[in-house]
Amino acid sequence: MESDGVRLHVRDWPATGRPTTGRRADRAALLVHGLASSSHIWDLVAPKLAHAGVRAVAYDQRGHGESAKPPSGYGFDETAADAAAVIRALRLRRPVVVGHSWGANVALELAVRRPRLVGTAVLLDGGFTRMRDQFDWPTARRELEPPNIDGMTVEDFLAWPRIHLAEVLTITPEIEQVFLSLVRVDASGRIHRRLPVRKHMRIVRAIWEQDAPGLLRRVSVPTLVLAVRSVPGAPDPAGLVEERRRAARAVREIGPPVRFEWIEGIHDVPLQRPAAVARRIIDSARRS
């Protein structure tokens, strides 16, 4: 499908199970991935939603996965409009809009700008802090610029999750395919990022400029902020855990229609704990 001339790759898991009591038969969830990710981050969650009677739709955001890579248009005006276009094109009736990481910022923008299109918003580990409270722009640009991985072999690329995530995530062939969806592999077996660094940093700049806490105070649809936290007692050398706790307190003070909950895990919790994530989404579908 297209959004303002930009081709978006959309994937659809029709509901296979019967809705539980009290849930609309046409309930759907729109799943929005994060920065430098793809729709495949939802590969373990979406089938569980479909089995529970919730149609799951995921798409590659512009510049990502198999969607088009336009030279410009990576701010929230465009990305929120893309999400709205998917909802309309697939005739989703007020879906649960679930965003992960940067996708949560997109989902929040959509909920504020187009509330009639959204039944409930679920912001999964994103969309509730203000980046510029933590960094000025020169620091954010320096700290958050992605590493140069172009030209790396597939074997070396896949070695990273095997080494660094082995203690928290079982790297199955299915999860390897999720990681491979983030890159393009050439004929010689070397990888190339799908989202060029310059476009990646345009998105980072948009996140830096966004006032997510202010948007949360304006949201009018039921919104669940579902933040990831590590196992109690884990080290916090950079003070990030305490910063997130302060942000959590601020979100809780907003009150209805905004709710805050923790979920234990790593940032890529849809891969680590897909059943737990699916349960929270299904519960949000029931509430809306």
Backbone as a ProteinNet text record, in pm:
[ID]
protein_1_A
[PRIMARY]
MESDGVRLHVRDWPATGRPTTGRRADRAALLVHGLASSSHIWDLVAPKLAHAGVRAVAYDQRGHGESAKPPSGYGFDETAADAAAVIRALRLRRPVVVGHSWGANVALELAVRRPRLVGTAVLLDGGFTRMRDQFDWPTARRELEPPNIDGMTVEDFLAWPRIHLAEVLTITPEIEQVFLSLVRVDASGRIHRRLPVRKHMRIVRAIWEQDAPGLLRRVSVPTLVLAVRSVPGAPDPAGLVEERRRAARAVREIGPPVRFEWIEGIHDVPLQRPAAVARRIIDSARRS
[TERTIARY]
84.2	0	88	28	102.6	46.8	137.8	101.1	168.6	89.7	142.4	253.6	232.4	327.2	440.8	447.2	553.6	497.5	562.4	514.8	551.5	450.9	470.4	441	531.4	513.8	434.1	317.8	225.2	207.7	200.8	180.5	57.3	-20.4	-151.1	-166.1	-201.5	-232.6	-382.4	-469	-611.9	-638.7	-740.6	-778.5	-820.8	-762.9	-797.5	-875.3	-857.9	-930.3	-1056.7	-1140.8	-1264.7	-1237.3	-1292.4	-1275.4	-1331.2	-1264.2	-1314.7	-1435.9	-1507.6	-1631.5	-1606.9	-1690.4	-1682.6	-1592.9	-1524.6	-1437.1	-1505.3	-1494.7	-1553.1	-1497.4	-1581.4	-1538	-1442.8	-1445.7	-1358.8	-1236.9	-1201.5	-1089.2	-959.4	-878.1	-749.9	-643.7	-519.1	-404.2	-311.5	-272.7	-171.9	-39.7	61.1	189.6	294.8	357.8	451.2	589.8	687	821.5	903.8	1021	1108.8	1213.7	1303.1	1406.9	1507.8	1540.4	1635.8	1588.9	1458.8	1400.4	1316.6	1220.8	1129.9	1005.5	908.2	784	808.4	924.8	952.8	977.2	995	1007.3	881.4	770.3	642.2	614.4	711.4	685.7	642.5	683.7	645.8	518.5	487.1	369.6	243.5	254.9	136.5	57.4	122.1	42.1	-35.5	19	-51.2	-175	-164.2	-281.5	-388.6	-347.2	-443.2	-512.6	-436.7	-494.1	-597.4	-578.5	-672	-788.5	-798.1	-910.5	-887.7	-761.9	-728.9	-649.1	-704.1	-630.9	-507.3	-392	-267.2	-216	-185.2	-131.1	-2.4	105.5	233.2	283.7	359.6	414.6	556.4	635.4	768.8	753.6	800.4	792.1	881.8	849.4	927.2	1077.3	1157	1300.7	1346.4	1253	1284	1233.7	1295.5	1248.4	1229.9	1113.5	1084.1	1002	984.8	915.4	1010.7	953.1	1033.4	1120.1	1227.8	1324.3	1328.1	1227.7	1227.7	1342.8	1385.6	1498.5	1466.3	1338	1298.6	1165.4	1118.5	987.7	995.8	1091.9	1109.3	1069.2	994.7	941.4	807.9	752	626.8	506	513	403.4	383	494.3	486.8	464.3	535.3	524.7	389.4	332.2	196.8	94.9	116.9	26.5	35.8	155.9	170.4	86.4	94	15.3	-133.9	-177.3	-318.7	-357.4	-266.4	-295.2	-311.4	-231.1	-244	-379.4	-418.3	-547.4	-660.8	-655.3	-762.7	-760.2	-639.7	-629.8	-678.4	-650.5	-691.5	-826.1	-887.3	-1019.9	-1023.8	-923.2	-919.6	-1008.8	-1096	-1192.4	-1139.9	-1086.4	-1032.2	-946.5	-835.3	-751.2	-676.1	-624.5	-522.5	-393.8	-337.6	-214.1	-98.6	-11.8	98.2	229.2	301.8	430.9	542.4	650.9	768.8	880.7	941	1054	1012.9	1083.6	1041.5	899.6	858.6	721.5	620.5	658.9	569.9	552.1	658.9	647.2	554	562.5	472.9	328.5	307.6	172.7	113.4	196.5	149.7	107.9	189.2	153.1	20.9	4.7	-119.5	-239	-224.3	-335	-376.4	-280.2	-311.4	-369.2	-310.4	-351.7	-480.4	-496.1	-611.1	-682.8	-736.2	-794.5	-910.5	-981.3	-1095.1	-1052.1	-924.4	-875.2	-825.6	-808.1	-740.1	-836.9	-842.2	-921.8	-846.6	-724.2	-634.5	-493.1	-406.7	-264.8	-185.6	-90.4	2.2	143.2	210.5	345.1	444.6	508	596.2	739.7	783.5	920.3	960.3	872.9	901.2	784.8	807.2	697.8	656.8	742.6	702.5	813.4	930	1037.3	1069.7	1141.3	1180.2	1332	1377.9	1520.1	1602.2	1548.5	1628.6	1645.3	1572.8	1599	1726.4	1768.9	1887.1	2011.7	1993.2	2106.2	2076	2179.4	2165	2184.8	2152.2	2156.4	2296.8	2403.1	2536	2571.5	2532.8	2560.9	2476.3	2348.6	2261.5	2312.2	2352.6	2403.8	2528.5	2615	2739	2712.7	2629.1	2607.3	2517.4	2426.1	2323.4	2343.7	2453.5	2480.9	2513.4	2448.8	2468	2606.5	2657.1	2789	2786.1	2902.7	2914.1	2923.9	2818.6	2818.3	2820.3	2812.1	2809.9	2937.3	2919.8	3033.2	3066.8	3003.4	3025.1	2968.2	3030.7	2975.9	2851.6	2766.2	2646	2684.2	2788.8	2830.9	2870	2946.9	2987.4	2867.2	2775.4	2656.5	2572.5	2553.1	2472.6	2546.8	2678.3	2754.7	2723.5	2686.4	2661.3	2547.8	2428.7	2323.8	2359.2	2429.1	2466.4	2556.7	2643.9	2739.3	2678.4	2616.8	2575.5	2436.1	2353.3	2217.5	2193.8	2297.9	2281.4	2222.3	2252.4	2204.2	2058	2004	1867.3	1773.3	1829	1745.6	1798.5	1711	1749.3	1747.2	1864.5	1876	1839.5	1714.1	1663.6	1679.4	1666.1	1668	1562.4	1447.6	1342.7	1387.3	1455.1	1503.7	1619.6	1701.9	1806.9	1746.7	1634.1	1568.1	1516.5	1475.4	1433.7	1551.8	1668.2	1786.7	1825.5	1815.2	1852.1	1755.8	1633	1537.7	1579	1673	1716.8	1817.8	1872.4	1979.6	1950.9	2028.2	2027	2155.3	2146.5	2263.2	2296.2	2421.3	2457.9	2502	2538.6	2571.6	2695	2779.3	2900.4	2880.3	2757.1	2729.7	2763.5	2771.3	2799.1	2673.9	2661	2538.6	2551.4	2435.9	2427.6	2301.2	2314.7	2198	2090	1964.6	1852.8	1824.5	1847.2	1824.2	1959.5	1993.8	2122.9	2137.7	2261.2	2287.9	2226	2234.6	2182.2	2031.1	1958.7	1814.2	1785.6	1866	1854.6	1862.7	1959.8	1979.1	1869.7	1804.7	1688.8	1577.3	1560.3	1458.4	1497.8	1626	1672.7	1644.7	1670.2	1644	1495.3	1407.5	1264	1224.8	1284.4	1256.4	1306.4	1426.9	1485.7	1395.9	1334.5	1250.1	1110.7	1067.2	930.8	915.8	804.4	770.2	671.7	723.9	635.1	553.8	612.7	529.7	416.3	445.4	340.3	229.7	266.5	165.4	81.3	143.8	68.1	-37.8	-7.7	-107	-221.1	-202.8	-308	-387.2	-341.2	-404.8	-545.7	-638	-777.2	-826.5	-747.8	-787.5	-716.8	-773.8	-704.8	-564.2	-465.9	-325.5	-251.7	-186.1	-105.5	41.6	113.6	259.3	314.1	375.3	425.9	578	642	786.1	861	972.7	1055.7	1146.4	1158.4	1257.2	1334.3	1459.8	1544.4	1508.4	1564.9	1539.4	1580.8	1500	1537	1677.3	1752.7	1888.2	1994.7	1955	2053.5	2127.4	2255.2	2332.5	2275.5	2298.6	2249.7	2362.5	2470.1	2588.9	2565.9	2477.1	2454.2	2335.1	2271.1	2155.7	2031	2029.5	1915	1791.5	1812.7	1698.9	1627.2	1704.9	1643.4	1573.6	1631.8	1568	1432.7	1427.3	1301.7	1199.7	1246	1153.8	1092.5	1175.1	1121.4	1018.5	1048.9	954.3	825.8	837.7	719.8	631.1	692.6	613.1	538.7	605.8	541.7	424.3	438.2	329	211.3	237.9	128.9	51.4	120.1	51.9	-46.8	-32.5	-124.3	-265.5	-273.9	-405.2	-479.1	-606.3	-683.9	-692.9	-686.7	-692.3	-557.3	-454.8	-319.9	-293.3	-244.6	-203.5	-56.2	9	149.9	165.1	240	274	417.6	480.2	612.3	597.3	693	707.6	856.2	890.5	1031.9	1085.8	1207.6	1270.1	1373.6	1413.1	1506.6	1427.4	1495.8	1426.1	1350.7	1413	1345.9	1257.4	1173.4	1087.2	989	949.7	864.6	931.5	1065.3	1137.1	1161.8	1184.7	1218.6	1096.5	988.5	868.8	742.7	732.4	619.3	483.3	474.1	345.2	299.8	394.3	359.5	317.2	388	350.9	212.4	188.9	58.9	-53.9	-31.6	-136.2	-172.2	-70.9	-98.8	-177.1	-143.2	-214.3	-359.1	-377.6	-513	-596	-536.1	-607.6	-646.9	-556.8	-590	-701.9	-702.4	-811.4	-944.3	-941.5	-1064.2	-1115.8	-1023.6	-1062.3	-1121	-1080.3	-1121.3	-1257
-118.7	0	124.1	243	367.4	468.6	552	664.7	787.5	877.9	999.9	968.5	864.5	827	738.9	706.3	620.6	480	382.5	244.3	185.7	131.3	68.6	-81	-160.4	-306.3	-344.1	-405.3	-436.1	-587.5	-637.3	-780	-795.7	-902.2	-917	-1059.5	-1071.5	-1201	-1201	-1257.4	-1258.6	-1335.6	-1292.3	-1360.3	-1503.4	-1598	-1739	-1793.2	-1733.6	-1778.1	-1697.1	-1743.9	-1673.4	-1569.1	-1447.8	-1345	-1391.4	-1352.2	-1386.7	-1301.2	-1338.9	-1269.6	-1120.4	-1041.3	-897.1	-827.6	-901.3	-838.8	-833.9	-719	-705.4	-808.3	-859.6	-962.7	-907.4	-774.8	-716.9	-647.8	-681.3	-614.8	-641.5	-537.3	-549.3	-472.9	-509.6	-440.7	-398	-271.6	-221.5	-216.2	-285.7	-301.6	-218.1	-126.5	-30.2	-51.8	-84.7	-117.3	8.5	-12.1	96.8	132.3	221.8	274.5	166.4	159.9	62.1	-80.9	-99.8	-231.9	-264.7	-355.3	-388.7	-451.9	-477.5	-541.4	-679.7	-737.6	-872.9	-877.5	-761.7	-761.4	-819.8	-821.1	-870.5	-1015.3	-1083.2	-1217.3	-1318.7	-1300.3	-1394.8	-1351.7	-1223.2	-1169.2	-1181.5	-1147.7	-1140.1	-1270.5	-1387.1	-1510.2	-1535.6	-1491.5	-1510.8	-1421.4	-1302.5	-1215	-1275.9	-1323.1	-1382.4	-1503	-1584.7	-1703.9	-1665.4	-1547.1	-1500.2	-1421.5	-1416.8	-1349	-1203.2	-1159.5	-1020	-1018.5	-959.2	-945.1	-858.1	-903	-829.2	-779.1	-652.2	-590.6	-518.7	-547.7	-479.9	-429.3	-321.9	-268.8	-218.8	-218.4	-158.9	-8.3	66.6	211.7	259.8	376.5	431.4	430.2	389.2	379.8	248.7	163.6	39.9	-81.9	-195.9	-322	-317.3	-363.5	-369.5	-250.5	-150.6	-29.3	61.7	160.2	253.3	340	392.6	475	614.8	698.3	831.4	915.7	1017.7	1099.5	1187.9	1214.9	1300.4	1249.4	1317.7	1281.2	1186.2	1208.8	1117.5	1178.9	1288.4	1346.6	1285	1330.3	1271.1	1311.2	1422.1	1454.5	1338.3	1288.3	1184.1	1045.6	1014.4	878.1	854	955.5	939.7	927.8	1002.7	993	854.9	795.7	659.8	560.8	570.5	479.8	497.3	622.7	648.7	590.1	599.3	546.1	395.2	326	180.5	144.6	216.5	190.6	205.3	310.7	335.2	233.7	205.9	115.4	-24.3	-70.7	-204.7	-204.8	-87.1	-72.8	-129.2	-91.3	-131.6	-36.4	-93.2	-12.4	15.5	137.1	180.2	70.2	36.5	-70.7	-29.4	-128	-104.8	-73.5	43.8	82.2	62.7	-31.9	-70.3	-26.4	60.8	104.8	61.4	13.3	-27.4	73.6	124.4	215.9	340.8	377.8	491.9	472.6	348.2	321.7	369.5	370.3	422.3	573	642.6	786.6	813.1	728.4	741.1	714.4	607.2	573.6	685.6	748.9	859.6	978.3	1011.6	1120.3	1090.8	967.4	930.3	945.4	898.7	904.2	1047.7	1139.4	1279.5	1347.7	1317.9	1385.8	1329.2	1197.9	1132	1040.1	1093.2	1007.6	922.2	966.7	888	758.9	751	629.4	525.8	565.1	480.6	438.8	307.6	260	272.9	225.2	229.7	240.9	307.5	312.2	237.3	157.4	89.5	133.5	199.5	252.4	160.8	74.5	-28.5	21.1	57.2	103.7	220	314.9	436.4	532.1	657.2	752.8	812.6	804.6	864.5	947.5	956.7	1042.3	1147.8	1252.4	1360.4	1354.2	1318.3	1296.5	1420.1	1537.8	1658.3	1692	1621.6	1635.2	1561.8	1466.9	1386.5	1433	1483.5	1524	1656	1740.3	1844.4	1778.2	1851.4	1785.9	1740.2	1817.7	1766.9	1637.2	1626.2	1502.4	1387.5	1414	1308.9	1260.4	1355.1	1317.1	1231.1	1266.7	1190.5	1053.6	1048.7	924.7	825.8	875.8	789.5	758.6	805.5	769.1	620.2	545.5	399.8	362.5	244.8	201	166.2	171.3	136.9	-14.4	-75.2	-221.3	-263.4	-167.5	-202.7	-277.1	-387.4	-468.3	-582.1	-586.7	-696.2	-825.3	-937.3	-1064.5	-1099.7	-1180.4	-1226.4	-1297.8	-1378.5	-1455.1	-1362.3	-1257.6	-1163.5	-1085.7	-1050.8	-976.3	-1058.9	-1186.5	-1272.4	-1313.2	-1297.3	-1330.7	-1234.1	-1110	-1010.3	-1053.1	-1086.5	-1129.4	-1259.6	-1349.5	-1476.2	-1452	-1352.5	-1324.7	-1235.5	-1126.1	-1023.1	-1043.8	-1125.5	-1146.4	-1288.4	-1368.8	-1510.8	-1532.3	-1444.9	-1463.4	-1424.5	-1346.9	-1297.2	-1338.5	-1394.3	-1425.2	-1549.8	-1646.6	-1766.7	-1734.5	-1743.3	-1705.6	-1825.1	-1834	-1940.3	-1898.3	-1992	-1952.6	-1847.8	-1854.9	-1755.8	-1617	-1608.9	-1478.9	-1430.3	-1520.5	-1480.2	-1415.3	-1467.9	-1408.9	-1268.9	-1245.8	-1111.4	-1015.2	-1055.7	-970.2	-948.7	-1051.4	-1037.9	-946.8	-932.3	-843.7	-697.4	-668	-530.3	-485	-579.8	-547.4	-609.9	-567.5	-628.4	-706.8	-827.9	-913.1	-916.9	-883.6	-883.3	-1022.1	-1033.5	-1164.1	-1227	-1144	-1197.7	-1233.5	-1219.3	-1254.9	-1145.9	-1021.5	-908.8	-822.8	-761.4	-690.3	-540.4	-478.5	-333.5	-287.2	-181.7	-132.8	-86.7	-114.3	-70	78.9	127.5	268.5	338.4	422.5	491.8	576.7	597.6	669.4	809.1	879.3	1016.9	1020.1	918.3	912.4	867	775.7	732.7	854.7	942.7	1058.1	1163.5	1167.7	1256.3	1212.3	1080.8	1029.4	1057.5	1038	1069.5	1216.1	1304	1446.8	1471.4	1403.5	1420.1	1373.9	1263.3	1215.7	1317.6	1371.8	1470	1593	1631.8	1750.8	1724.7	1600.7	1569.8	1586.1	1643.1	1655.1	1544.6	1423	1309.5	1328.6	1372.7	1393.4	1494.2	1599.3	1696	1634.3	1549.7	1481.5	1387.4	1318.8	1228.8	1304.8	1427.4	1507.4	1552	1542.7	1584.2	1466.7	1344.9	1229.9	1211.1	1171.3	1155.7	1011.7	922.4	781.6	703.1	590.8	509.8	474.5	501.4	483.2	412.3	301.4	227.1	250.4	306.6	314.8	188.9	103.9	-24.9	-20.9	9.1	31.8	-92.1	-117.9	-233.2	-196.4	-286.9	-269.4	-398.9	-386.9	-503.8	-571.9	-688.1	-763.8	-679.1	-674.5	-595.1	-628.6	-522.3	-543.3	-535.2	-523.7	-513.8	-381.1	-376	-251.9	-140.4	-16.3	101.4	204	170.8	257.2	396.6	410.8	542.3	615.9	558.2	622.6	617.3	530.1	525.3	467.2	369.8	309.1	414.1	493.6	596.9	701.5	734.9	830.3	777.7	648.7	589	584.2	564.3	566.9	704.5	808.4	944.4	969.4	921	936.3	859.7	742.4	662.4	735.8	798.1	873.5	988.5	1054.8	1166.3	1117.7	1002.6	949	911.7	848.3	808.4	929	1042.4	1162.2	1219.1	1182	1232.1	1180.1	1052.1	993.5	956.8	911.7	867.3	976.9	936.3	798.8	729.1	785.1	728.7	638.5	517.5	424.4	390.8	350.1	309.6	172	86.3	-44.8	-78.2	-160	-213.9	-353.8	-391.6	-529.7	-561.9	-670.5	-705.3	-765.9	-729.6	-783.8	-690.4	-717.2	-631.8	-539.7	-444.3	-349.1	-421.8	-523.4	-600.9	-709.4	-669.1	-762.8	-835.9	-782.1	-864.8	-993.5	-994.9	-1117.9	-1204.5	-1140.6	-1214.3	-1272.7	-1196.3	-1238.4	-1212.7	-1276.5	-1247.6	-1278.3	-1384.2	-1419.5	-1311	-1259.3	-1154.7	-1027.1	-992.2	-873.3	-892.1	-1009.1	-1035.8	-1025.1	-1075	-1067.7	-922.9	-835.5	-695.5	-630.6	-664.7	-609.1	-659.2	-787.7	-843.8	-779.6	-756.2	-689.1	-547.8	-479.2	-344.4	-347.8	-452.2	-468.6	-488.5	-563.2	-586.1	-457	-371.1	-248.3	-144.6	-151.9	-45.4	-74.6
0	0	0	-24.7	-28.9	70.6	122.7	207.9	149.8	93.2	32.4	-67.4	-147.3	-250	-205.4	-76.5	-22.7	-3.4	-66.7	-56.8	79.6	148.5	279	268.9	323.3	324.3	448.8	428.2	537.1	548.3	670.4	696.6	785.2	760.5	823	875.8	1004.9	1066	1100.7	1017.9	1050.1	1179.1	1249.9	1373.5	1343	1413.1	1396	1514.1	1629.9	1747.9	1768.1	1855.4	1886.1	1992.7	1976.7	2079.2	2211.9	2319.7	2452.1	2483.3	2585.8	2621.7	2639.7	2580.1	2596.5	2497.3	2408.7	2311.4	2176.5	2108.3	1976.7	1880.5	1794.6	1700.1	1596	1572	1469.9	1529.8	1653.2	1719.4	1644.4	1631	1562.1	1639.3	1613.4	1671.8	1559.3	1558.5	1465.5	1540.1	1488.8	1556	1484.6	1557.8	1499.1	1560	1477	1526.4	1556.6	1610.7	1650.1	1546.9	1586.5	1498.3	1461.8	1331	1276.9	1300.4	1318.4	1337.9	1213.8	1229.2	1119.4	1177.6	1091.7	1135.6	1194.5	1164.6	1214.6	1365	1429.3	1574.9	1639.7	1563.2	1613.3	1573.1	1512.5	1459.2	1564.4	1689.1	1794	1866.9	1858.6	1928.2	1842.8	1714.5	1627.5	1621.2	1605	1600.7	1729.1	1842.2	1969.4	1975.8	1920.8	1914.9	1825.3	1707.6	1614.1	1675.6	1746.1	1809.7	1916	1976	2078.8	2019.9	1886.4	1823.8	1792.9	1798	1766.2	1635.8	1533.3	1407.9	1431.1	1382	1401.1	1266.5	1260	1138.8	1177.5	1105	1126.6	992.6	995.9	871.4	896.2	789.3	794.7	778	876.4	863.5	749.1	695.7	584	618	521.1	542	601.6	640.4	711.7	633.7	662.6	608.1	458.1	413.4	270.5	221.5	306.4	263	186.5	118	38.8	129.8	70.5	143.1	80.7	106.9	46.3	99.9	24.2	68.8	188.8	212.1	324.1	379.4	483.7	539.3	656	747.7	859.9	993.9	988.8	1110.8	1147.4	1257.9	1306	1222.2	1149	1057.2	959.5	905.1	804.2	865.5	973.2	1027.6	1093	1158.9	1213.7	1101	992.3	877.2	812.7	810.9	757.6	838.6	971	1055.2	1029.2	1015.7	986.4	851.2	753.7	620.5	623.2	704.5	715.7	776.7	881.1	944.4	843.5	764.7	668.5	554.7	503.7	388.4	422.1	544.8	584.2	655.9	664.7	726.2	868.2	944	1084.3	1164.1	1242.9	1316.7	1457.7	1476.6	1606.3	1670.4	1607.5	1660.5	1785.7	1854.2	1956.3	1880.2	1899.4	1830.4	1927.8	1894.3	1983.2	1919.1	1985.5	1935.4	2027.2	1968.8	2045.2	2022	2131.1	2122.1	2042.9	1935.6	1853	1802.3	1776.8	1734.6	1836.8	1965.9	2069.6	2053.8	2016.4	1991.1	1873.6	1770.5	1655.1	1697.4	1775.5	1821.7	1905.4	1989.2	2072.1	1985.5	1887.1	1795.6	1725.7	1680.7	1613.6	1707.7	1830.5	1925.9	1956.1	1959.2	1986.4	1862.4	1745.7	1622.5	1562.9	1570.1	1506	1606	1713.6	1817.6	1768.8	1665.3	1618.4	1548.7	1511.3	1446.1	1546.3	1671.6	1770.5	1879.9	1905.9	2018.5	2149.4	2150.5	2265.7	2212.8	2287.2	2252.9	2359.5	2315.8	2406.3	2367.8	2459.2	2434.8	2504.4	2427.5	2481.1	2483.9	2600.7	2626.8	2536.9	2527.9	2452.5	2462.8	2420.5	2414.8	2548	2651	2779	2843	2777.8	2827.6	2722.2	2765.5	2675.8	2660.1	2538.9	2517.2	2551.2	2522	2544.1	2692.2	2779.4	2923	2962.4	2878.9	2909.4	2834.2	2711.3	2627.6	2559.6	2541.1	2440.8	2304.6	2196.3	2066.2	2025.9	2044.6	2007.8	2079.5	2206.6	2280.7	2228.3	2203.6	2150.1	2015.3	1929.7	1797.3	1810.1	1902.6	1920.9	1983.8	2085	2159.5	2087.6	2005.1	1947.7	1799.6	1741.4	1602.4	1596.2	1506.7	1504.3	1452.1	1491.7	1444.4	1296.4	1235.5	1093.6	1080.1	1027	1011.8	866.3	774.2	632.3	592.7	522.1	479.9	573.7	689.1	783.6	725.8	756.7	710.1	789.6	729.4	799.2	927.4	922	1039.3	1153.9	1123.1	1227.7	1280.9	1191.4	1233.3	1330.8	1299.9	1386.8	1512.4	1513.4	1634	1747.1	1710.9	1815.7	1909.6	1858.6	1953	2023.8	1955.3	2020.1	2139.7	2128.6	2235.4	2342.8	2301.2	2395.6	2454.5	2389.9	2439.9	2489.7	2490.2	2523.5	2662.6	2756.3	2892.9	2909.7	2815.9	2833.2	2720.5	2611.7	2496.3	2426.7	2406.1	2332.2	2183.3	2119.9	1979.7	1892.6	1856.1	1770.2	1623.5	1529.6	1387.5	1354.2	1419.4	1394.9	1437.7	1552.4	1599.1	1512.6	1463.7	1369.5	1245.8	1199.6	1083.1	1114	1238.1	1276.9	1264.4	1315	1304.4	1158.7	1077.9	936.7	861	911	844.8	855.9	943.5	964.7	861	784.6	691.2	555	456.8	324.3	307.5	255.2	235.7	87	51.8	-89.4	-135	-261.6	-319.7	-257.2	-196.1	-133.4	12.6	62.3	201.2	300.8	253.2	343.5	358.7	473.5	506.4	482	463.1	445.6	515.6	593.6	667.3	570.5	604.9	521.9	542.1	661.9	692.6	701.2	604.5	609.7	736.1	777	902	899	788.1	783	807.3	757.1	780.6	923.7	972.5	1111.9	1203.1	1176.9	1264.2	1247.3	1132.9	1118.3	1212.2	1226	1317.7	1461.9	1493.1	1628.7	1661	1564	1586.3	1612.5	1538.4	1561.1	1701.5	1746.5	1882.4	1983.6	1959.5	2051.2	2064.4	1953.3	1954.3	2012.2	2014.7	2059.2	2210.5	2250.8	2393.3	2428.6	2449.6	2477.3	2605.1	2717.2	2836.7	2812.5	2735.2	2704.1	2620.9	2525.2	2444.2	2529.5	2623.6	2711.2	2790.6	2827.3	2900.7	2811.2	2678	2584.6	2529.1	2549.9	2487.2	2543.2	2455.8	2498.1	2488.7	2429.6	2419.7	2529.7	2572.7	2674.7	2628.5	2713.8	2676.6	2789.2	2753.3	2848.7	2816.7	2911	2900.9	2967.8	2887.9	2935.3	2924.7	3035	3035.9	3083.4	3020.2	3056.7	3173.1	3266.9	3372.8	3389.1	3429.4	3449.2	3580.1	3600	3722.6	3842.6	3949.1	4066.7	4116	4149.7	4198.4	4091.4	3964	3856.7	3868	3827.9	3839	3753.2	3797.7	3725.4	3717.1	3644.3	3646.2	3590.3	3494	3431.9	3491.7	3590.3	3650.8	3566.4	3464.2	3373.5	3441.6	3530.2	3598.9	3683.5	3757.7	3840.8	3755.7	3640.1	3549.7	3502.4	3471.1	3425.7	3538.9	3660.7	3774.5	3791.9	3774	3783.4	3673.4	3553.3	3442.9	3471.3	3530.7	3563.7	3663.7	3762.8	3860.5	3792.7	3699.3	3629.3	3544.7	3479.6	3398.8	3487.3	3600.7	3690.4	3741.3	3755.6	3805.1	3703.3	3575.1	3471.9	3497.1	3531.4	3558.1	3430.8	3444.2	3329.1	3221.9	3094.2	3041.7	3030.7	3095.1	3085.4	3204.8	3175.5	3280.2	3261.8	3369.6	3363.1	3427	3358.7	3414.3	3376.6	3461.2	3429.5	3370.6	3285.8	3241.8	3249.1	3314.5	3329.2	3200.5	3166	3047.3	2990	2867.2	2794.4	2702.5	2642.9	2556.1	2444.1	2385.4	2280.2	2341	2432.8	2504.8	2413.5	2296.2	2209.1	2163.6	2159.2	2125.2	2248.5	2361.1	2482.7	2551.9	2561	2634.7	2551	2435.6	2346.8	2408.5	2488.5	2548.1	2646	2724.8	2821.1	2749.3	2642	2565.1	2502	2444.7	2382.2	2484.5	2606	2709.6	2741.2	2748.6	2778.9	2664.8	2540.5	2426.1	2424.3	2449.5	2452.3	2560.7	2677	2786.4	2744.3	2673.5	2626.1	2523	2438.8	2342.5	2414.7	2522.5	2599.9	2663.8	2707.4	2775	2679.2	2552.3	2459.6	2396.9
[MASK]
++++++++++++++++++++++++++++++++++++++++++++++++++++++++++++++++++++++++++++++++++++++++++++++++++++++++++++++++++++++++++++++++++++++++++++++++++++++++++++++++++++++++++++++++++++++++++++++++++++++++++++++++++++++++++++++++++++++++++++++++++++++++++++++++++++++++++++++++++++++++++++++++

